[in-house]
């Protein structure tokens, strides 16, 4: 009876994961979907703790350790989520994803240590020669289990180490790092890891735990060097890819424990992360291989490829910007990372409401890779209670720019750079962008004329329709609101 109830708990958990993931696709239902999936996870966890029994009929036990760990994790996670700023949300996502990878790797380590003390390997403190182990290659030799353990170890370790480097790069503590031949070094390192793993699968008795832990260390090293050379502009893709790695590693744990809900959750995360990675690459018009070996957006010395001398830009005063926007029929706002850094989302929403009170139609144009992670701008604006219906995806927004009077760009750079369409020498050439230059007037708010993550000048800033409005986004918006009220 307990087994049937546990199966029901796992079924409920699996269904809520699928339902929650479906609801996450719509901003209006995303929060509810997250809560539903979380509730399913709670049911699955409690069912496992109290209802699971092994083949000998033993329950888990160790409730003090289990609930102590849950309590510590709950407290730390809640406090971290409460205190995190929206600008730091990508780092937190990367760190939490890394913890999932670490968990999968630790599961593999624990299960390997269990495995070598079970038949056919039990009974030796030092493994005997292969020829003396009668069951090697026979029906009881656990090829599949060893394979799953090693997959969980390698993928989980790469995800953990890579996510930690991504976390450091996003918060500025880790700089882009590369050296000549690094991609070749990475490939050789990966081949060595896979070679050692292949040997270990078939020759466990003649191996030692040192070989297993060598694979672990080399996987961590690979995860570090895998992410090191990838530039900031590609971080959304990398985070999505590492997230899919963590899902696959978690699914390996589901195989090891024959745990249906763990397997389902891992597969969902892995599949969703993979699909999102493909969509991110499509949004940038680049292949995944190009993202991983191209070092796009990384640190550069000297002029960036595709950069060129531009003409003069023109500035616009707050008073003039207030007049232009107040008497417009339609205004499109393009949010970027500069908006997040300045924590200006609430001021932006106040400007939107003020303009609408004057009869101006206001919408937001969202580029798929704006910010530091997929959906960063959507989450940022949702925090300020911006209506979901006002958020236009890139394809929708590009259809509306020709009928837009004013485009207000807040901290975005590369996602509005026309060089992506006109300059084959540019590192962002071919990347779909927001066609803001089709509007009647473009106002660009930036702190300075420094280039974006691609390291190139933005031709848009020097075009006749464009005007620069320098300053911190939050202060500029607040001052702009004051000017509009005084009209």
C-alpha positions in Angstrom: 0.0 0.0 0.0 2.8 2.4 0.9 4.5 1.7 -2.4 1.3 2.6 -4.3 1.0 5.8 -2.3 4.7 6.6 -3.1 4.0 6.0 -6.8 1.0 8.3 -6.6 3.2 11.0 -5.0 5.8 10.6 -7.8 3.0 10.8 -10.4 1.6 14.0 -8.8 5.1 15.5 -8.8 5.7 14.6 -12.4 2.4 16.0 -13.5 3.0 19.3 -11.6 6.4 19.6 -13.1 5.0 19.4 -16.6 2.1 21.7 -15.8 4.3 24.2 -14.1 6.7 24.2 -17.1 3.8 24.8 -19.4 2.6 27.7 -17.3 6.0 29.3 -17.2 5.7 29.9 -20.9 3.2 32.7 -20.2 4.3 35.6 -17.9 0.7 35.9 -16.6 0.8 32.4 -15.3 4.5 31.9 -14.6 4.3 32.6 -10.8 1.4 30.3 -10.3 3.2 27.6 -12.4 6.3 27.9 -10.3 4.3 27.5 -7.1 2.4 24.4 -8.5 5.7 22.8 -9.5 7.2 23.6 -6.1 4.2 22.0 -4.4 4.7 18.8 -6.5 8.3 18.7 -5.5 7.4 19.0 -1.8 4.9 16.1 -2.2 7.6 14.0 -3.9 10.2 14.8 -1.3 8.0 14.0 1.7 6.8 10.8 0.0 10.3 9.6 -0.5 11.4 10.4 3.1 8.4 8.7 4.8 7.3 6.0 2.3 10.4 4.8 0.5 11.7 1.3 1.5 14.7 -0.6 0.0 14.7 -4.2 -1.1 15.1 -5.4 2.5 12.1 -3.4 3.6 14.2 -0.7 5.4 13.1 2.9 5.5 15.4 5.8 5.0 15.9 6.8 8.6 18.4 9.6 9.5 15.6 12.0 9.8 17.6 14.4 11.8 20.2 14.8 9.1 17.6 14.9 6.3 15.4 17.6 7.9 18.4 19.5 9.2 19.7 19.8 5.7 16.3 20.8 4.4 16.0 23.4 7.1 19.4 24.9 6.3 18.8 24.9 2.6 15.4 26.5 3.0 16.7 29.3 5.2 19.7 30.1 3.1 17.7 29.9 -0.2 14.9 32.1 1.2 17.2 34.8 2.5 19.2 34.8 -0.7 16.1 35.1 -2.8 14.7 37.9 -0.6 17.9 40.0 -0.6 19.0 39.5 -4.3 18.7 42.6 -6.5 17.2 42.2 -10.0 20.6 43.1 -11.5 22.1 40.1 -9.6 19.3 37.7 -10.5 21.4 36.1 -13.4 24.3 35.4 -11.0 21.8 33.8 -8.5 20.3 31.6 -11.3 23.8 30.5 -12.3 24.8 29.7 -8.7 21.7 27.7 -8.0 22.2 25.8 -11.3 25.7 25.1 -10.2 24.5 23.7 -6.9 22.3 21.3 -8.9 25.3 20.1 -10.8 27.3 19.7 -7.6 24.5 17.6 -6.1 24.5 15.3 -9.1 28.3 14.9 -9.0 28.1 14.1 -5.3 25.4 11.5 -5.9 27.7 9.8 -8.4 30.6 9.8 -5.9 28.5 8.3 -3.2 27.1 5.6 -5.5 30.5 4.7 -6.8 31.7 4.1 -3.3 28.7 1.9 -2.7 29.3 0.1 -5.9 32.9 -1.0 -5.2 31.7 -2.6 -2.0 29.0 -4.6 -3.6 29.3 -7.8 -5.7 31.1 -8.5 -7.9 33.6 -6.0 -6.5 33.2 -6.5 -2.8 35.7 -8.4 -0.7 38.9 -6.7 -1.8 40.6 -3.7 -0.3 42.9 -3.7 -3.4 41.3 -4.8 -6.7 42.6 -8.1 -7.9 43.7 -8.7 -11.5 40.9 -8.8 -14.0 41.4 -12.5 -14.7 40.6 -13.5 -11.1 37.2 -11.9 -11.2 34.9 -14.6 -12.5 31.8 -12.4 -13.0 33.5 -9.7 -15.1 31.7 -9.5 -18.4 28.9 -11.8 -17.1 25.3 -11.0 -16.5 25.9 -9.5 -13.1 28.6 -7.1 -14.2 27.0 -3.6 -13.8 28.1 -1.9 -17.0 24.9 0.3 -17.1 25.2 1.4 -13.5 28.9 2.4 -13.9 28.0 4.3 -17.1 25.3 6.3 -15.4 27.5 7.0 -12.4 30.2 8.4 -14.7 27.8 10.4 -16.8 26.4 12.0 -13.7 29.9 12.7 -12.4 31.2 14.2 -15.6 28.1 16.3 -16.6 27.4 17.4 -13.0 31.0 18.4 -12.4 31.2 20.4 -15.7 27.9 22.1 -14.9 29.0 23.0 -11.3 32.4 24.4 -12.3 31.1 26.1 -15.4 28.3 27.7 -13.5 30.6 29.0 -10.8 32.8 30.7 -13.4 29.7 32.1 -15.1 28.6 33.4 -11.7 31.9 35.1 -11.2 31.9 36.6 -14.6 28.4 38.0 -14.2 29.2 39.7 -11.0 32.6 41.0 -12.2 34.8 38.9 -9.9 36.1 36.7 -12.8 37.5 38.2 -16.0 37.5 36.6 -19.4 40.5 34.5 -19.8 41.9 32.7 -22.9 45.2 31.7 -24.3 46.5 30.5 -27.7 45.3 27.0 -28.4 42.8 27.0 -25.5 40.1 25.3 -27.6 42.5 22.6 -28.6 43.4 22.2 -25.0 39.7 21.9 -24.1 39.1 19.2 -26.7 42.2 17.2 -25.6 41.0 17.4 -22.0 37.5 16.2 -22.9 39.0 13.3 -24.9 41.1 12.3 -22.0 38.1 12.4 -19.6 36.0 10.3 -22.0 38.9 7.9 -22.5 39.5 7.4 -18.8 35.7 6.9 -18.3 35.6 4.3 -21.1 38.5 2.4 -19.5 36.9 2.6 -16.1 33.6 1.2 -17.3 35.0 -2.1 -18.5 38.0 -2.4 -16.1 36.8 -1.4 -12.7 38.5 -4.3 -10.9 42.0 -3.3 -12.2 41.4 0.4 -11.6 41.5 2.2 -8.3 39.3 4.9 -6.8 42.1 7.3 -7.8 41.1 6.9 -11.4 37.5 7.8 -10.6 38.5 10.9 -8.6 40.9 11.9 -11.4 38.0 12.0 -13.8 36.1 14.1 -11.2 39.0 16.6 -11.0 39.6 16.7 -14.7 35.8 17.3 -15.3 35.9 20.3 -12.9 38.9 21.6 -14.7 37.2 21.2 -18.0 34.1 23.1 -16.7 36.4 26.0 -15.7 38.2 26.2 -19.0 35.0 25.6 -21.0 33.4 28.9 -19.7 36.6 31.0 -19.2 36.9 32.3 -22.8 33.2 32.9 -23.4 32.4 36.6 -23.4 29.6 38.4 -21.5 27.4 38.8 -24.5 27.1 35.0 -24.8 26.3 34.5 -21.1 22.5 33.9 -21.7 23.4 31.1 -24.0 26.0 29.6 -21.7 23.6 29.7 -18.6 20.9 28.0 -20.6 23.3 25.3 -21.8 24.7 24.7 -18.3 21.1 24.5 -17.1 20.4 21.7 -19.5 23.6 19.9 -18.3 22.3 20.0 -14.8 19.0 18.5 -15.9 20.7 15.6 -17.6 22.9 15.0 -14.6 19.9 15.0 -12.3 18.2 12.5 -14.7 21.2 10.2 -14.2 20.5 10.3 -10.5 16.9 9.3 -11.3 18.2 6.3 -13.2 20.5 5.3 -10.3 17.7 5.3 -7.7 14.9 4.2 -10.1 13.2 7.4 -8.9 10.5 8.4 -11.5 10.0 12.0 -10.3 13.7 12.7 -10.2 14.1 11.2 -13.7 11.1 13.2 -15.0 12.3 16.5 -13.5 15.8 16.0 -14.9 14.6 15.2 -18.4 12.3 18.3 -18.3 15.1 20.6 -17.2 17.5 19.1 -19.7 15.1 19.2 -22.6 13.9 22.8 -21.8 17.4 24.0 -21.3 18.5 22.5 -24.6 15.5 24.0 -26.5 16.1 27.4 -24.9 19.8 27.2 -25.9 18.8 26.5 -29.5 16.3 29.4 -29.4 19.0 31.7 -28.0 21.4 30.8 -30.7 18.7 31.3 -33.3 18.0 34.8 -31.9 21.7 35.6 -32.3 21.9 33.9 -35.7 24.8 31.8 -34.6 25.5 28.1 -34.1 26.1 26.7 -30.7 29.6 25.7 -31.8 30.3 29.3 -32.8 29.1 30.5 -29.4 31.3 28.0 -27.6 34.5 28.6 -29.6 34.0 32.1 -30.9 34.7 34.0 -27.6 32.1 36.6 -28.8 31.9 39.5 -26.4 35.1 38.5 -24.5 37.9 40.8 -23.4 39.7 42.3 -26.3 42.9 44.3 -26.7 42.9 47.0 -29.3 40.0 47.9 -31.6 37.3 45.3 -31.9 36.7 43.6 -35.2 34.2 45.5 -37.2 34.7 48.7 -35.3 35.2 51.9 -37.4 35.5 55.6 -37.0 32.1 57.2 -36.7 30.9 60.8 -37.2 29.5 63.0 -34.5 26.6 62.2 -32.3 24.0 64.8 -31.1 22.7 65.2 -27.6 19.1 66.0 -26.6 18.1 67.9 -23.5 15.6 66.6 -21.0 13.2 69.4 -21.9 13.3 68.6 -25.6 13.0 64.8 -24.9 9.9 65.6 -22.7 8.3 67.6 -25.5 9.0 65.0 -28.2 7.6 62.1 -26.1 4.6 64.1 -24.7 3.3 64.9 -28.2 4.0 61.5 -29.7 1.2 59.1 -30.7 3.3 56.0 -30.0 6.4 55.4 -27.9 8.4 52.2 -27.8 10.7 51.6 -24.8 13.7 49.3 -25.4 15.1 48.1 -22.0 18.6 46.8 -21.6 21.1 45.9 -18.9 21.7 49.6 -18.1 18.1 49.8 -16.9 18.7 46.8 -14.6 21.9 48.3 -13.3 20.2 51.6 -12.4 17.2 49.8 -10.9 15.1 52.1 -13.0 12.2 49.7 -13.8 9.8 51.5 -11.4 10.7 54.9 -12.8 10.2 53.5 -16.3 6.7 52.3 -15.4 5.9 55.7 -13.9 6.9 57.4 -17.2 4.7 54.9 -19.1 1.7 55.8 -16.9 2.3 59.5 -17.2 2.6 59.3 -21.0 -0.6 57.2 -21.3 -2.4 59.8 -19.2 -1.6 62.2 -22.0 -3.0 59.9 -24.6 0.3 58.4 -25.8 0.4 54.6 -26.6 3.4 53.0 -24.8 4.8 49.6 -25.5 8.1 47.7 -24.7 10.3 46.0 -27.2 12.1 43.0 -25.7 15.1 41.4 -27.5 15.5 37.6 -26.7 19.1 38.1 -25.4 18.7 41.5 -23.7 20.2 41.5 -20.2 22.3 38.6 -18.7 19.9 35.7 -19.0 16.9 34.6 -21.0 13.8 36.6 -19.8 15.8 39.0 -17.7 14.0 42.1 -19.0 10.6 40.4 -18.7 11.3 39.6 -15.0 12.7 43.1 -14.4 9.6 44.8 -15.8 7.2 42.4 -14.1 8.7 43.4 -10.8 7.5 47.0 -11.6 4.0 45.7 -12.4 4.3 46.5 -16.1 1.4 44.9 -17.9 2.4 41.7 -19.8 0.3 42.8 -22.8 2.7 45.7 -23.3 5.7 43.5 -23.7 6.4 43.0 -27.4 8.7 40.2 -28.6 11.3 41.1 -31.3 9.2 40.1 -34.3 6.1 42.0 -33.0 8.1 45.1 -32.1 9.9 45.2 -35.5 6.5 45.3 -37.2 5.5 48.3 -35.1 8.7 50.4 -35.3 7.8 52.0 -38.7 4.6 53.5 -37.1 6.4 54.6 -33.9 7.1 58.2 -33.3 9.7 57.8 -30.5 11.9 54.9 -29.4 13.4 55.3 -26.0 16.4 53.0 -25.5 17.4 52.5 -21.9 20.8 50.9 -21.5 20.6 48.6 -24.6 23.4 48.5 -27.1 24.3 45.5 -29.2 20.7 44.4 -29.6 19.9 47.7 -31.5 23.1 47.9 -33.5 22.5 48.2 -37.3 26.0 46.7 -37.9 24.4 43.3 -37.3 22.6 43.8 -40.7 25.0 46.0 -42.7 28.6 45.2 -41.6 30.0 41.7 -42.5 33.2 42.5 -40.6 31.2 43.0 -37.4 31.3 40.2 -34.7 27.5 40.6 -34.4 26.8 40.4 -38.1 23.8 38.3 -38.8 22.3 38.6 -35.3 18.6 39.6 -35.5 18.2 43.0 -33.9 15.4 45.4 -32.9 14.9 47.7 -36.0 14.6 50.9 -33.9 16.1 53.0 -36.8 12.8 52.6 -38.6 11.0 54.8 -36.1 10.7 58.6 -36.7 12.9 59.5 -33.7 15.3 57.5 -31.4 16.4 58.7 -28.0 19.3 56.7 -26.5 20.0 56.8 -22.7 23.5 55.6 -21.8 26.0 56.6 -19.1 28.6 57.2 -21.8 29.6 56.3 -25.3 31.4 53.2 -24.2 30.7 50.2 -26.5 28.6 47.2 -25.4 29.7 43.6 -24.8 30.6 43.1 -28.4 33.2 45.8 -28.0 32.2 47.8 -31.0 30.8 51.2 -31.7 27.1 51.4 -32.3 26.4 53.0 -35.7 22.8 53.8 -34.5 24.2 56.5 -32.1 25.5 58.5 -35.0 22.5 58.4 -37.3 20.5 61.6 -38.1 17.3 60.3 -36.3 19.2 59.4 -33.1 19.9 61.6 -30.1 21.9 60.8 -26.9 20.5 61.4 -23.4 23.4 60.7 -21.1 23.1 59.8 -17.4 22.0 57.2 -14.9 18.8 55.7 -16.2 16.9 56.1 -13.0 17.8 59.7 -12.5 17.2 60.5 -16.2 13.7 59.0 -16.1 12.8 60.7 -12.8 14.0 64.1 -14.3 12.1 63.4 -17.5 9.0 62.7 -15.6 9.4 66.0 -13.8 9.8 67.8 -17.1 6.7 66.2 -18.6 4.6 67.2 -15.6 5.7 70.8 -16.0 4.6 71.0 -19.7 
